[in-house]
Amino acid sequence: MMMLRVVMLGSLLLGSALAQGPVREALQKPGMPVGQKPAMQGVLQQGVPKSMAPKLSAEAKAAFGEARQLEEGSRKVTGPARSRKLELAALAFDRLVTKFELEPQVAAQAAWCAAELWRRHGSAPLAEKDYLFAAKSHAVRYGQRALLAAGDMQRRQLRREVAMKTYAMAEAVDPRTGRAQSARLWIARILLADGKLDQAIERFQGALESAPSPRQAIDAADYLAKAWVVKGDLESAGFVIDHAEKVVDGEQHGDPIVAEQLRRACQRMGAKKALRRALDQKNDAAKDAVRLDEHRRSKAGK
């Protein structure tokens, strides 16, 4: 019941935030492990513009143009030929990182392009390296998205502890964004996959409270409710699902297209099916117990 009260409190806070807009900022939680201090804390500051593209020199424009031609070539082929062209394009951008190392913003842009190509190539370690370089070299433009992408690459390499730290750093750049919400959810999902159910529930709850939009609140509620089902607390799972439906109801007088999208997202919540199955199993077990008891009594009466 204590955890249920926590869920209720978080839901009330979230409802207030969605209704009042600016109050959202009071709900933001960095979600970082206790005592963690990101290495890039000094450069990854909050409240900065999302985009600050560097002005490329004529030399840089020409170099980027050549690398992009290689990238375009990868879109025209498939199979091993595509993989090879992606590799050549990524290597071309990596060379630009070194060539323009005295121009950090230009080097960061090259690193980001290389990282995206390595990701498409399937080379997670190389993509991770370039994403981290971009985040460090041009934090204003790439800080959060590059850290989030680096965390994805680390997770794909099954380096879960490192990935969680990187996700926490991504969230801390600006906890109000959709990328921060993705980072919060991935931290919770990793904890859940590692069997740390109570910690995962706490993190999912934090993500629900911090969701920057109704749609993201529904997604967080879905994960949280499913975690409660796994724990066996079906009452709390049902409460979270009810809250998601109230979020949808609260948007009915807004944009009708958005309202319909939210309604469908709520309908698709996997937690609803999981809760229904769990309740059916619980009811069937109860009925079996009653039938067994009646059978024993009838035999005893004979």
C-alpha positions as CSV (number, residue, x, y, z in Angstrom):
1,M,0.0,0.0,0.0
2,M,2.9,2.4,0.6
3,M,4.0,2.0,-3.0
4,L,0.4,2.5,-4.1
5,R,0.3,5.8,-2.2
6,V,3.5,6.8,-4.0
7,V,1.9,6.1,-7.3
8,M,-1.2,8.1,-6.4
9,L,1.0,11.0,-5.3
10,G,3.0,10.9,-8.5
11,S,-0.2,10.7,-10.6
12,L,-1.7,13.7,-8.9
13,L,1.5,15.7,-9.4
14,L,1.6,14.7,-13.1
15,G,-2.0,15.7,-13.6
16,S,-1.3,19.1,-12.1
17,A,1.8,19.5,-14.3
18,L,-0.1,18.7,-17.5
19,A,-2.8,21.2,-16.6
20,Q,-0.6,24.0,-15.5
21,G,2.3,23.8,-18.0
22,P,5.1,25.8,-16.3
23,V,4.6,23.8,-13.1
24,R,6.1,20.8,-15.0
25,E,9.6,22.1,-14.2
26,A,9.0,21.5,-10.5
27,L,8.5,17.8,-11.2
28,Q,11.7,17.2,-13.0
29,K,14.1,14.6,-11.5
30,P,17.6,14.1,-12.9
31,G,17.3,10.3,-12.2
32,M,21.1,9.9,-11.8
33,P,22.5,7.3,-9.6
34,V,23.3,8.6,-6.1
35,G,26.7,10.2,-6.0
36,Q,27.3,10.2,-9.7
37,K,29.1,13.2,-11.2
38,P,29.2,13.2,-15.0
39,A,32.6,13.8,-16.4
40,M,31.1,16.4,-18.8
41,Q,29.0,18.1,-16.2
42,G,30.8,21.4,-16.8
43,V,30.0,21.5,-20.5
44,L,26.6,20.0,-20.5
45,Q,24.6,22.9,-19.2
46,Q,20.8,23.3,-19.2
47,G,18.9,26.1,-20.7
48,V,20.9,26.5,-23.9
49,P,19.6,26.6,-27.5
50,K,19.0,23.2,-29.1
51,S,20.8,24.0,-32.4
52,M,23.9,26.0,-33.1
53,A,25.3,24.9,-36.4
54,P,28.9,26.0,-37.1
55,K,29.8,28.1,-40.1
56,L,31.8,26.0,-42.4
57,S,34.8,27.4,-44.3
58,A,35.0,26.8,-48.0
59,E,37.6,24.0,-47.3
60,A,35.3,22.3,-44.8
61,K,32.2,22.6,-47.1
62,A,34.2,20.9,-49.9
63,A,35.4,18.1,-47.6
64,F,31.9,17.5,-46.2
65,G,30.5,17.5,-49.7
66,E,32.9,14.7,-50.8
67,A,32.0,12.6,-47.7
68,R,28.3,13.1,-48.3
69,Q,28.6,11.9,-51.8
70,L,30.0,8.7,-50.4
71,E,27.0,8.5,-48.1
72,E,24.6,9.1,-51.0
73,G,26.2,6.2,-52.8
74,S,25.3,3.8,-49.9
75,R,21.6,4.6,-50.5
76,K,21.7,3.2,-54.0
77,V,22.9,-0.3,-53.3
78,T,22.1,-3.2,-50.9
79,G,23.8,-6.1,-49.2
80,P,27.6,-6.2,-48.8
81,A,28.0,-3.3,-51.3
82,R,25.9,-1.0,-49.1
83,S,27.9,-2.1,-46.0
84,R,31.2,-1.3,-47.8
85,K,29.9,2.2,-48.9
86,L,28.7,3.0,-45.4
87,E,32.1,2.1,-44.1
88,L,33.9,4.3,-46.6
89,A,31.6,7.2,-45.9
90,A,32.0,6.8,-42.1
91,L,35.8,6.7,-42.5
92,A,35.7,9.8,-44.6
93,F,33.9,11.7,-41.9
94,D,36.2,10.3,-39.3
95,R,39.1,11.7,-41.2
96,L,37.4,15.1,-41.1
97,V,37.2,14.9,-37.3
98,T,41.0,14.7,-37.2
99,K,41.5,17.3,-40.0
100,F,39.4,19.9,-38.2
101,E,40.4,19.1,-34.7
102,L,41.3,22.8,-34.1
103,E,37.7,23.7,-35.0
104,P,35.7,21.7,-32.4
105,Q,32.3,22.6,-33.7
106,V,33.2,21.4,-37.2
107,A,34.9,18.3,-35.9
108,A,31.8,17.6,-33.8
109,Q,29.5,17.8,-36.9
110,A,31.8,15.4,-38.7
111,A,31.8,13.0,-35.7
112,W,28.0,13.1,-35.6
113,C,27.8,12.2,-39.3
114,A,30.3,9.4,-38.8
115,A,28.5,8.1,-35.8
116,E,25.2,7.9,-37.7
117,L,26.8,6.0,-40.5
118,W,28.6,3.6,-38.2
119,R,25.2,3.0,-36.5
120,R,23.6,2.2,-39.8
121,H,26.6,0.0,-40.6
122,G,26.1,-2.0,-37.4
123,S,29.4,-1.0,-35.8
124,A,28.2,0.0,-32.3
125,P,31.6,0.6,-30.7
126,L,32.7,3.0,-33.5
127,A,29.4,4.8,-33.4
128,E,29.6,5.1,-29.6
129,K,33.1,6.7,-29.9
130,D,32.0,9.3,-32.4
131,Y,28.7,10.1,-30.5
132,L,30.7,10.8,-27.3
133,F,33.2,12.9,-29.2
134,A,30.3,15.0,-30.7
135,A,28.7,15.4,-27.3
136,K,32.0,16.7,-25.8
137,S,33.1,18.9,-28.6
138,H,29.8,20.7,-29.2
139,A,27.6,20.2,-26.2
140,V,25.2,22.9,-27.2
141,R,24.2,21.2,-30.4
142,Y,24.9,17.6,-29.8
143,G,25.1,17.1,-26.0
144,Q,21.9,15.4,-25.2
145,R,21.1,13.6,-28.4
146,A,24.6,12.3,-28.8
147,L,24.7,11.1,-25.2
148,L,21.4,9.4,-25.7
149,A,22.6,7.7,-28.9
150,A,25.9,6.7,-27.2
151,G,23.9,5.1,-24.4
152,D,21.9,3.1,-27.0
153,M,25.2,1.9,-28.5
154,Q,26.5,0.8,-25.1
155,R,23.2,-1.0,-24.4
156,R,23.4,-2.9,-27.7
157,Q,26.9,-4.0,-26.6
158,L,25.3,-5.3,-23.3
159,R,27.4,-2.8,-21.3
160,R,24.4,-2.0,-19.2
161,E,26.0,-0.3,-16.2
162,V,27.9,2.1,-18.5
163,A,24.8,2.7,-20.6
164,M,22.7,3.7,-17.5
165,K,25.4,6.2,-16.5
166,T,25.4,7.7,-20.0
167,Y,21.6,7.8,-20.1
168,A,21.7,9.7,-16.7
169,M,24.1,12.2,-18.2
170,A,21.8,12.7,-21.2
171,E,18.9,13.3,-19.0
172,A,20.8,15.8,-16.9
173,V,21.5,18.0,-19.9
174,D,17.8,19.1,-19.9
175,P,15.3,17.0,-17.9
176,R,12.4,18.6,-19.6
177,T,12.8,17.2,-23.1
178,G,11.5,14.1,-24.8
179,R,15.1,12.8,-25.1
180,A,15.4,13.0,-21.3
181,Q,12.2,11.0,-21.0
182,S,13.7,8.3,-23.3
183,A,16.8,8.2,-21.1
184,R,14.7,7.8,-18.0
185,L,12.7,5.0,-19.5
186,W,15.8,3.2,-20.7
187,I,17.4,3.3,-17.2
188,A,14.2,1.8,-15.8
189,R,14.0,-0.9,-18.5
190,I,17.6,-2.0,-18.0
191,L,16.9,-2.3,-14.2
192,L,13.8,-4.4,-15.0
193,A,15.8,-6.6,-17.4
194,D,18.4,-7.1,-14.7
195,G,15.7,-8.3,-12.3
196,K,15.9,-5.2,-10.1
197,L,12.1,-4.9,-10.0
198,D,11.7,-2.4,-7.1
199,Q,14.3,-0.1,-8.5
200,A,12.7,-0.3,-11.9
201,I,9.3,0.6,-10.5
202,E,10.7,3.6,-8.8
203,R,12.4,4.8,-12.0
204,F,9.2,4.2,-14.1
205,Q,7.3,6.2,-11.5
206,G,9.8,9.0,-11.8
207,A,9.4,8.9,-15.6
208,L,5.6,9.1,-15.2
209,E,5.9,12.1,-13.0
210,S,8.4,13.8,-15.3
211,A,6.7,13.0,-18.6
212,P,6.8,16.3,-20.7
213,S,3.7,15.4,-22.7
214,P,0.5,13.4,-22.4
215,R,1.7,10.8,-25.0
216,Q,4.9,10.2,-23.1
217,A,2.9,10.0,-19.8
218,I,0.8,7.2,-21.4
219,D,4.0,5.4,-22.5
220,A,5.5,5.7,-19.0
221,A,2.3,4.5,-17.4
222,D,2.3,1.4,-19.7
223,Y,5.8,0.4,-18.5
224,L,5.0,1.2,-14.9
225,A,1.7,-0.8,-14.9
226,K,3.4,-3.8,-16.5
227,A,6.1,-3.7,-13.8
228,W,3.4,-3.7,-11.1
229,V,1.9,-6.8,-12.8
230,V,5.3,-8.5,-12.7
231,K,5.5,-7.7,-9.0
232,G,2.0,-9.1,-8.5
233,D,0.4,-5.9,-7.3
234,L,-2.5,-5.9,-9.6
235,E,-4.3,-3.1,-7.7
236,S,-1.5,-0.7,-8.3
237,A,-1.3,-1.7,-12.0
238,G,-5.0,-1.0,-12.4
239,F,-4.6,2.4,-10.7
240,V,-1.9,3.4,-13.1
241,I,-4.0,2.3,-16.1
242,D,-6.9,4.3,-14.8
243,H,-4.6,7.3,-14.5
244,A,-3.5,6.9,-18.2
245,E,-7.2,6.9,-19.2
246,K,-7.8,10.1,-17.2
247,V,-4.9,11.7,-19.0
248,V,-6.7,10.9,-22.3
249,D,-10.0,12.3,-20.9
250,G,-8.2,15.5,-20.0
251,E,-7.2,16.1,-23.6
252,Q,-10.7,15.5,-25.1
253,H,-11.4,19.3,-25.4
254,G,-8.1,20.0,-27.2
255,D,-7.0,19.2,-30.7
256,P,-9.3,16.4,-31.9
257,I,-6.5,14.7,-33.9
258,V,-4.2,14.7,-30.9
259,A,-7.0,13.5,-28.7
260,E,-7.7,10.6,-31.0
261,Q,-4.0,9.7,-31.1
262,L,-3.9,9.6,-27.4
263,R,-7.0,7.5,-27.2
264,R,-5.5,4.9,-29.5
265,A,-2.2,4.9,-27.7
266,C,-4.1,4.2,-24.4
267,Q,-6.1,1.4,-26.1
268,R,-2.8,-0.2,-27.3
269,M,-1.2,-0.2,-23.8
270,G,0.3,-3.7,-23.3
271,A,-0.3,-3.3,-19.6
272,K,-4.0,-3.7,-20.1
273,K,-3.6,-7.2,-21.7
274,A,-1.0,-8.1,-19.0
275,L,-3.3,-7.1,-16.2
276,R,-6.3,-8.9,-17.8
277,R,-4.2,-12.1,-18.1
278,A,-3.0,-11.8,-14.5
279,L,-6.5,-11.3,-13.2
280,D,-7.8,-14.2,-15.2
281,Q,-5.1,-16.5,-13.8
282,K,-5.8,-15.2,-10.3
283,N,-9.6,-15.9,-10.6
284,D,-9.0,-19.3,-12.2
285,A,-6.7,-20.2,-9.3
286,A,-9.3,-19.1,-6.8
287,K,-12.0,-21.1,-8.5
288,D,-9.8,-24.2,-8.6
289,A,-9.2,-23.8,-4.9
290,V,-12.9,-23.6,-4.2
291,R,-13.6,-26.6,-6.3
292,L,-10.9,-28.6,-4.6
293,D,-12.2,-27.7,-1.2
294,E,-15.7,-28.7,-2.2
295,H,-14.4,-32.0,-3.6
296,R,-12.6,-32.7,-0.3
297,R,-15.6,-31.9,1.7
298,S,-17.8,-34.2,-0.4
299,K,-15.4,-37.1,-0.1
300,A,-15.2,-36.5,3.7
301,G,-19.0,-36.6,3.9
302,K,-19.1,-40.0,2.2
